[in-house]
Amino acid sequence: MESQIVAAFLLGLGGSIHCVGMCGGIVLAQTRPRLAATLRDQALYHFGRLTSYAFLGGAAGTLGFVLGRYRDLTFVQALVSIVLGTLLLLLGLKLAGLFRLPARANVVSLTVGRSLTALTRAGGVGSLTTGALTPLLPCSLLTSALLLAAATGSFTGGVLAMAVFVSGTVPALLVLAAFGNVASAKVRAQIPRITGGLLALFGAFTVVRGIAAFGEGCCHLL
C-alpha cells in the first residue's frame, strides 16, 4: 500500500500543472481584496476538495479490495495507465494550443467550470461547496488517482491515497492564488501553454511506465 500512497502524492505534485490549467479560473475567482478573506476562501475550497476526494478514494479502495479477491489487477492497472497517460498527453497538448478536444468535451468542461467559478465568487460556503463539487469536472488526472486508490485494496488506504494526492496539488494552486492576479495579462496567457507542455511530458512518462508494467506482467507469465 505504501507504494501507491507515494505514487498518489507524486501524481498530485507532478500533475498539479494540470490543476492550474483546469482549475486556475476557479482559484483566481477566490482572490479577495483582503488577504484574510482570500486565505479563508482558499482554505475552505481545498478542504471541500479534500473531503470529496477522500470519500471517492474510500469507495475506490473498497472496490479494489473486492476485485482483488477474485483476480490479479496488474494487467488492468498497466492498461489503464497507458490509456490515462495518453489522455494526459492529449490534454497537455490541448492546453498548449497544439490539439483540440472534441466539441462535446469542451462544452461539458466549460459549462461545469463556469458554474463552479460563479459559485465560488460568493465566498465562504460557496468556496467550500465549489471544492466539494470539483470532482464533477472531467479530469483524467482524478481518474488516475482513483486507480491508485483502488490499488491500495482498502477503504483507509483509498482515503489516504486521495488525501496525499490533493496535498500534492495544493502548492501550485496556492502559488497561482498568490501571484496569478499580480502577473500581467501577457504572463497569465502563457501559463496554460507552459503547464500544457509539462503535462504532455508527464502524460508521455505515464504511458511509458504503463507499457513497462504491462511488459513486466507478461514476463511473469512466461
Summary of the structure (lengths in Angstrom):
residues: 222
radius of gyration: 17.8
end to end distance: 26.3
largest distance: 63.8
contacts: 779
relative contact order: 0.24
helix: 84%
strand: 0%
